[in-house]
Amino acid sequence: MEYTTQMDAARKGIVTKEMKRVAEKEGLEEKNLMKLVAEGKAIIPANRLHTCLEPNGIGSMLKTKINVNLGTSRDCMDLDMELDKVNDAVKMGAESIMDLSSYGDTRKFRRKLTAECPAIIGTVPIYDAVVYYHKPLKEITSREWIDIVRMHAEDGVDFMTIHVGINRQTAGRFKKAKRLTNIVSRGGSIIFAWMEMTGCENPFYEYYDEILDICRQYDVTMSLGDACRPGCIADASDISQIEELVTLGELTRRAWEKDVQVMIEGPGHMPLNQIKANMEIQQTICKGAPFYVLGPLVTDIAPGYDHITAAIGGAIAAAFGASFLCYVTPAEHLRLPDREDVKEGIIASRIAAHAADIAKGVKGASDWDYQMSLARKKLDWDRMFELAIDPEKARAYRASAKPEKEDTCSMCGNFCAVKNMNRILDGEIVNIYEE
């Protein structure tokens, strides 16, 4: 029996090789994963032309995955540096790479990724259209926007962010709402400006069915972009954000009717007390489609530390239903991240994802922590380093301040509670000052 997409296969009762691999990694029965994919509650982004892909599943009942944004810009055009970042990200456990290149030979870089990189590859066609056509924004035609979507599908990308929720109606509501930070989504601002200058409907909305046909042909997952995501906590959960989400819910239903996999993109900047409600609203409106969040960043005052503000929000969001975290680096709002920024962003996001998996009881999530606790109890430093999320940094910290006695650290020395409890419970004498 033939199938067109992972969702189509699941609905026909076919277990694909990608489903087999994902079920194995998640510790799930294949039939249970297949049911989630059939219902749209889990996705396996896997363009049929991305033949070197190591598949991963994304869904609230699966392990929380992370995405790493990379790509060239006019000010930073070093393709080799971006490839180094890609390789670093894959080695550090990132399941997804999103190419946001906005300058140079973007197609060459994109094709290299889908030819060589095992991670899920995502793109934003609207950026590439501006680069590819190399002409004023208002002169790009509706047909040209759609042609770029097809090009990206042909190049093997596994998911595409399509800013389809901001149509002329939602754009009109946005203008009346008088936001503090307006639209902070790059793609959202581009398509909003195009609509304003041309007076035309958003082509991604107007020709949505054609885009779905392209996605169905190549099995590209639709990542429904949040053009109206809040860019500051003052704008969080406002009418522009929620109205766009309602539109995305309707677009999700239409995609599922064509067996096209979908995930929903979300905030953005958002205070802690609003995150849980936003996750529940999304799951209700979008019928459990996986939620892909940037952060959320829980405060606006930490440039240079936004990997931390995002990790705080990401952990809470994932604990309450988000399934895909877009990393944020210390360079957020400041510059293109370098390799060290990428590392810091990935580690922060992985910590947030793992913390959320423990909270929501993902199978096997707490086993890692149990093994680390056991190693700490035994003061087995090599095992602790082996289990650390960043072994290199853990080893470097200990090596930088070696203790007098190898079974302690330079913080506690003979005051080490773990060492002393082990000894006293074994019937030994503890003489802290005399040792």
C-alpha positions as CSV (number, residue, x, y, z in Angstrom):
1,M,0.0,0.0,0.0
2,E,1.4,3.4,-1.0
3,Y,1.4,6.6,1.1
4,T,2.2,10.2,0.6
5,T,3.1,11.5,4.1
6,Q,3.8,10.1,7.5
7,M,0.3,11.2,8.5
8,D,-1.2,9.5,5.5
9,A,0.7,6.3,6.3
10,A,-0.4,6.3,9.9
11,R,-4.0,6.8,8.9
12,K,-3.7,3.8,6.6
13,G,-2.2,1.6,9.3
14,I,1.3,1.6,7.7
15,V,4.3,1.7,10.1
16,T,7.0,3.6,8.1
17,K,10.8,3.1,8.7
18,E,10.8,6.6,10.3
19,M,8.0,5.6,12.7
20,K,9.9,2.4,13.7
21,R,13.0,4.4,14.5
22,V,11.2,7.1,16.4
23,A,9.2,4.5,18.4
24,E,12.5,2.8,19.3
25,K,14.0,6.0,20.5
26,E,11.0,7.0,22.5
27,G,10.4,3.6,24.1
28,L,6.9,3.5,22.6
29,E,4.9,0.8,20.9
30,E,4.7,1.4,17.2
31,K,0.9,1.3,17.2
32,N,0.8,4.0,19.9
33,L,3.1,6.3,18.0
34,M,1.2,5.6,14.8
35,K,-2.1,6.7,16.5
36,L,-0.5,10.0,17.6
37,V,0.8,10.7,14.1
38,A,-2.6,9.8,12.5
39,E,-4.3,12.3,14.9
40,G,-1.8,15.0,14.3
41,K,-0.7,15.0,17.9
42,A,2.8,13.9,16.9
43,I,4.8,14.7,13.8
44,I,7.9,13.2,12.2
45,P,9.3,15.9,9.9
46,A,10.9,13.8,7.1
47,N,11.1,15.2,3.5
48,R,11.3,12.1,1.3
49,L,14.4,13.8,-0.4
50,H,16.3,14.2,2.8
51,T,17.8,10.8,2.6
52,C,20.5,11.2,5.4
53,L,17.9,12.1,8.0
54,E,18.0,10.6,11.5
55,P,14.2,10.9,12.2
56,N,12.8,12.3,15.4
57,G,9.3,12.7,16.6
58,I,7.8,15.9,18.0
59,G,4.7,15.9,20.3
60,S,3.7,16.6,23.8
61,M,3.7,12.9,24.8
62,L,7.3,12.4,23.4
63,K,10.6,13.7,24.7
64,T,10.9,17.5,24.3
65,K,13.1,18.3,21.2
66,I,15.1,21.4,20.6
67,N,15.8,23.5,17.4
68,V,18.9,25.5,16.7
69,N,18.6,28.6,14.4
70,L,21.7,29.3,12.2
71,G,22.4,31.0,8.9
72,T,24.2,33.8,7.2
73,S,23.4,37.5,7.3
74,R,24.6,40.5,5.3
75,D,27.0,41.3,8.2
76,C,28.2,37.7,8.8
77,M,28.6,35.7,5.5
78,D,31.0,33.0,6.6
79,L,29.4,29.7,5.4
80,D,32.2,27.6,6.8
81,M,31.5,29.1,10.3
82,E,27.8,28.3,9.9
83,L,28.7,24.7,9.0
84,D,30.9,24.5,12.0
85,K,27.9,25.6,14.1
86,V,25.7,23.0,12.5
87,N,28.3,20.2,13.3
88,D,28.6,21.5,16.9
89,A,24.8,21.5,17.3
90,V,24.4,17.9,16.0
91,K,27.2,16.7,18.3
92,M,25.6,18.4,21.3
93,G,22.3,16.6,20.7
94,A,20.1,19.2,18.8
95,E,17.4,17.3,16.9
96,S,16.7,20.1,14.5
97,I,18.6,22.8,12.6
98,M,16.8,25.8,11.1
99,D,18.5,27.6,8.3
100,L,17.6,31.3,8.5
101,S,20.1,32.5,6.0
102,S,19.3,36.0,4.6
103,Y,22.3,36.7,2.4
104,G,24.6,35.0,0.0
105,D,24.2,31.7,-1.9
106,T,21.4,30.4,0.4
107,R,20.4,27.6,-1.9
108,K,24.0,26.1,-1.9
109,F,24.0,26.1,1.9
110,R,20.5,24.7,2.2
111,R,21.3,21.8,-0.2
112,K,24.5,21.0,1.6
113,L,22.5,20.7,4.8
114,T,19.9,18.3,3.4
115,A,22.6,16.3,1.6
116,E,24.9,15.9,4.7
117,C,23.1,16.8,7.9
118,P,21.2,14.0,9.8
119,A,19.2,16.6,11.9
120,I,15.7,17.7,10.9
121,I,16.2,20.8,8.6
122,G,13.8,23.7,8.7
123,T,13.7,26.9,6.7
124,V,11.7,30.2,6.3
125,P,10.9,30.6,2.6
126,I,9.9,34.2,3.0
127,Y,13.5,35.2,3.9
128,D,14.9,33.4,0.9
129,A,12.5,35.0,-1.5
130,V,13.9,38.4,-0.7
131,V,17.4,37.2,-1.3
132,Y,16.6,35.0,-4.4
133,Y,14.7,37.6,-6.4
134,H,17.0,40.5,-5.5
135,K,14.4,43.2,-6.1
136,P,12.3,45.6,-4.1
137,L,9.9,43.8,-1.7
138,K,6.7,45.3,-3.2
139,E,7.7,44.0,-6.7
140,I,7.7,40.3,-5.6
141,T,4.6,38.7,-6.9
142,S,2.2,36.2,-5.2
143,R,3.4,33.5,-7.6
144,E,7.0,34.2,-6.8
145,W,6.4,33.7,-3.1
146,I,4.8,30.3,-3.8
147,D,7.5,29.3,-6.1
148,I,10.1,29.7,-3.3
149,V,8.1,27.3,-1.2
150,R,8.3,24.7,-3.9
151,M,12.0,25.3,-4.3
152,H,12.6,24.6,-0.6
153,A,10.5,21.4,-0.8
154,E,12.6,20.3,-3.8
155,D,15.8,21.0,-1.9
156,G,14.8,18.5,0.8
157,V,13.8,20.6,3.8
158,D,11.8,18.8,6.4
159,F,9.7,21.7,7.7
160,M,9.0,25.2,6.6
161,T,7.8,28.2,8.7
162,I,5.0,29.7,6.7
163,H,3.6,33.0,7.9
164,V,0.1,32.3,6.8
165,G,-1.9,33.4,9.9
166,I,-1.5,37.1,9.4
167,N,-4.0,37.8,6.6
168,R,-5.5,41.2,5.8
169,Q,-8.2,40.8,8.4
170,T,-5.8,40.0,11.2
171,A,-3.4,42.7,10.0
172,G,-6.2,45.2,10.2
173,R,-7.0,44.1,13.8
174,F,-3.3,44.4,14.6
175,K,-3.1,48.0,13.4
176,K,-6.0,48.9,15.7
177,A,-4.5,47.2,18.7
178,K,-1.6,49.6,19.1
179,R,1.0,47.2,20.4
180,L,4.1,48.4,22.3
181,T,6.6,46.5,20.1
182,N,4.5,46.0,17.0
183,I,5.5,42.9,15.0
184,V,8.9,41.4,16.0
185,S,8.7,38.4,13.7
186,R,11.0,39.0,10.7
187,G,8.8,36.9,8.4
188,G,5.7,38.5,9.8
189,S,7.0,42.0,9.4
190,I,8.0,41.3,5.8
191,I,4.6,39.9,4.7
192,F,2.8,42.6,6.6
193,A,4.8,45.3,4.8
194,W,4.2,43.5,1.5
195,M,0.4,43.5,2.1
196,E,0.5,47.2,3.1
197,M,2.4,48.2,0.0
198,T,0.6,46.1,-2.6
199,G,-2.9,46.0,-1.1
200,C,-3.0,42.3,-1.8
201,E,-3.9,39.4,0.4
202,N,-1.2,37.4,2.1
203,P,-0.3,34.9,-0.8
204,F,0.5,32.1,1.7
205,Y,-3.1,32.5,3.0
206,E,-4.7,33.1,-0.4
207,Y,-2.9,30.1,-2.0
208,Y,-2.8,27.9,1.1
209,D,-4.3,24.9,-0.6
210,E,-1.6,25.0,-3.3
211,I,1.1,25.1,-0.5
212,L,-0.5,22.1,1.1
213,D,-0.3,20.2,-2.2
214,I,3.4,21.0,-2.3
215,C,3.9,19.8,1.2
216,R,1.9,16.7,0.6
217,Q,4.0,15.8,-2.5
218,Y,7.3,16.0,-0.6
219,D,6.1,15.3,2.9
220,V,7.1,18.6,4.2
221,T,5.8,19.5,7.7
222,M,4.0,22.9,7.9
223,S,5.2,25.0,10.8
224,L,2.5,27.6,11.0
225,G,4.4,30.8,11.8
226,D,3.4,33.2,14.6
227,A,3.8,36.6,12.9
228,C,2.1,38.2,15.9
229,R,4.1,36.6,18.6
230,P,4.6,39.1,21.5
231,G,8.0,40.9,21.4
232,C,7.7,42.1,25.0
233,I,5.9,40.9,28.1
234,A,3.5,43.9,27.8
235,D,2.2,42.5,24.5
236,A,1.8,38.9,25.7
237,S,-1.6,37.3,25.2
238,D,-3.0,40.3,23.4
239,I,-5.8,40.2,20.8
240,S,-3.4,40.1,17.9
241,Q,-1.6,37.0,19.2
242,I,-4.8,35.2,20.1
243,E,-6.7,36.1,16.9
244,E,-3.8,34.8,14.8
245,L,-3.8,31.6,16.9
246,V,-7.5,31.1,16.1
247,T,-6.7,31.4,12.4
248,L,-3.9,28.9,12.8
249,G,-6.3,26.5,14.3
250,E,-8.5,26.6,11.2
251,L,-5.4,26.2,9.0
252,T,-4.4,23.2,11.0
253,R,-7.7,21.5,10.3
254,R,-7.3,22.2,6.6
255,A,-3.8,20.8,6.5
256,W,-4.9,17.6,8.2
257,E,-7.6,17.1,5.6
258,K,-4.8,16.8,3.1
259,D,-2.7,14.5,5.4
260,V,-0.1,17.3,5.8
261,Q,1.8,17.3,9.2
262,V,1.5,20.5,11.2
263,M,3.1,22.2,14.2
264,I,2.2,25.6,15.6
265,E,4.7,28.3,16.5
266,G,4.2,30.3,19.6
267,P,5.5,33.1,21.9
268,G,7.7,34.9,22.2
269,H,8.0,37.1,25.3
270,M,5.6,36.2,28.1
271,P,5.4,36.5,31.9
272,L,5.6,33.3,33.9
273,N,2.0,33.5,35.1
274,Q,0.6,33.4,31.5
275,I,2.5,30.5,30.1
276,K,0.4,27.6,31.3
277,A,-2.8,29.2,30.1
278,N,-1.3,29.9,26.6
279,M,-0.2,26.2,26.3
280,E,-3.8,25.1,27.2
281,I,-5.4,27.5,24.7
282,Q,-3.1,26.4,21.9
283,Q,-3.9,22.7,22.6
284,T,-7.6,23.5,22.6
285,I,-7.7,25.6,19.5
286,C,-5.3,23.6,17.5
287,K,-6.6,20.2,18.6
288,G,-3.3,19.0,20.2
289,A,-1.0,19.8,17.3
290,P,2.6,20.0,18.5
291,F,3.5,23.5,19.8
292,Y,6.9,25.0,18.8
293,V,7.9,27.9,21.1
294,L,10.7,30.5,21.0
295,G,11.4,30.7,24.7
296,P,9.1,32.0,26.0
297,L,11.4,34.8,27.3
298,V,10.0,35.6,30.8
299,T,11.5,39.0,31.1
300,D,12.7,41.7,28.8
301,I,15.7,43.1,30.8
302,A,18.4,40.5,30.2
303,P,20.3,41.1,27.0
304,G,23.4,38.9,27.1
305,Y,21.5,36.3,29.3
306,D,18.5,35.6,27.2
307,H,19.4,31.9,27.0
308,I,18.5,31.9,30.7
309,T,15.3,33.8,30.4
310,A,14.3,31.5,27.5
311,A,15.2,28.3,29.4
312,I,13.0,29.3,32.3
313,G,10.0,29.9,30.1
314,G,10.8,26.9,27.9
315,A,10.8,24.5,30.8
316,I,7.5,25.7,32.0
317,A,6.0,25.8,28.5
318,A,7.1,22.2,27.8
319,A,5.9,21.0,31.2
320,F,2.5,22.2,30.2
321,G,2.4,20.9,26.6
322,A,4.9,22.5,24.3
323,S,6.9,19.9,22.5
324,F,9.6,21.7,20.6
325,L,11.8,24.4,22.0
326,C,13.7,26.9,19.7
327,Y,16.9,27.7,21.5
328,V,17.9,31.2,22.4
329,T,21.5,32.2,22.8
330,P,23.2,34.9,24.9
331,A,23.5,36.9,21.7
332,E,19.7,37.2,21.2
333,H,18.7,40.8,20.5
334,L,22.4,41.7,20.1
335,R,24.2,40.0,17.2
336,L,24.6,36.8,15.2
337,P,25.6,34.1,17.7
338,D,29.2,32.7,17.5
339,R,30.1,29.1,18.2
340,E,30.3,29.6,22.0
341,D,26.9,31.4,22.0
342,V,25.4,28.4,20.1
343,K,26.8,26.0,22.7
344,E,25.4,28.1,25.6
345,G,22.0,28.3,23.9
346,I,21.9,24.5,23.2
347,I,22.8,23.5,26.7
348,A,20.3,25.9,28.3
349,S,17.5,24.6,26.0
350,R,18.5,20.9,26.6
351,I,18.3,21.5,30.4
352,A,14.9,23.1,30.0
353,A,13.7,20.3,27.8
354,H,14.9,17.6,30.2
355,A,13.4,19.4,33.2
356,A,10.1,19.5,31.5
357,D,10.3,15.8,30.5
358,I,10.8,14.9,34.2
359,A,7.8,17.1,35.2
360,K,5.4,15.5,32.6
361,G,6.6,11.9,33.3
362,V,8.2,11.1,29.9
363,K,9.3,7.5,30.0
364,G,12.9,7.2,31.1
365,A,13.5,10.9,31.7
366,S,14.3,10.7,35.4
367,D,16.6,7.7,34.9
368,W,19.4,10.0,33.9
369,D,19.0,12.0,37.1
370,Y,18.9,8.8,39.2
371,Q,22.2,7.6,37.7
372,M,23.8,11.1,38.4
373,S,22.6,11.0,42.0
374,L,24.0,7.5,42.4
375,A,27.4,8.7,41.1
376,R,27.3,11.7,43.5
377,K,26.5,9.5,46.4
378,K,29.5,7.3,45.6
379,L,31.7,10.4,44.9
380,D,32.5,8.8,41.5
381,W,33.8,11.8,39.7
382,D,34.5,10.1,36.4
383,R,30.9,8.7,36.2
384,M,29.5,12.2,37.1
385,F,31.5,13.7,34.2
386,E,30.3,11.0,31.9
387,L,26.6,11.7,32.8
388,A,26.9,15.5,32.8
389,I,25.0,17.3,30.1
390,D,28.3,19.2,29.3
391,P,31.1,16.9,30.4
392,E,33.8,19.2,29.0
393,K,32.7,22.1,31.2
394,A,32.2,19.9,34.3
395,R,35.8,18.5,34.0
396,A,37.2,21.9,33.4
397,Y,35.6,23.4,36.5
398,R,36.9,20.6,38.7
399,A,40.4,20.8,37.2
400,S,40.6,24.6,37.7
401,A,40.5,24.2,41.5
402,K,41.8,20.8,42.5
403,P,41.0,19.8,46.1
404,E,43.5,18.6,48.7
405,K,41.8,15.2,48.8
406,E,40.5,13.7,45.6
407,D,37.2,12.4,47.2
408,T,36.0,16.0,47.9
409,C,35.8,19.3,46.0
410,S,37.4,22.6,46.8
411,M,34.1,24.0,48.1
412,C,33.6,21.6,51.1
413,G,36.8,19.6,51.6
414,N,36.5,17.6,54.8
415,F,33.1,19.2,55.4
416,C,31.7,17.2,52.5
417,A,28.2,16.0,53.6
418,V,28.2,13.1,51.2
419,K,31.6,11.8,52.3
420,N,30.8,12.2,56.0
421,M,27.4,10.6,55.7
422,N,28.8,7.6,53.8
423,R,31.4,7.1,56.5
424,I,29.2,7.5,59.5
425,L,26.6,5.2,58.1
426,D,29.3,2.6,57.4
427,G,30.3,2.8,61.1
428,E,33.4,4.8,60.7
429,I,34.6,7.7,62.8
430,V,34.3,11.2,61.3
431,N,37.0,13.7,62.5
432,I,36.6,16.7,60.2
433,Y,39.4,19.0,61.6
434,E,41.9,16.3,62.3
435,E,41.9,14.7,58.9
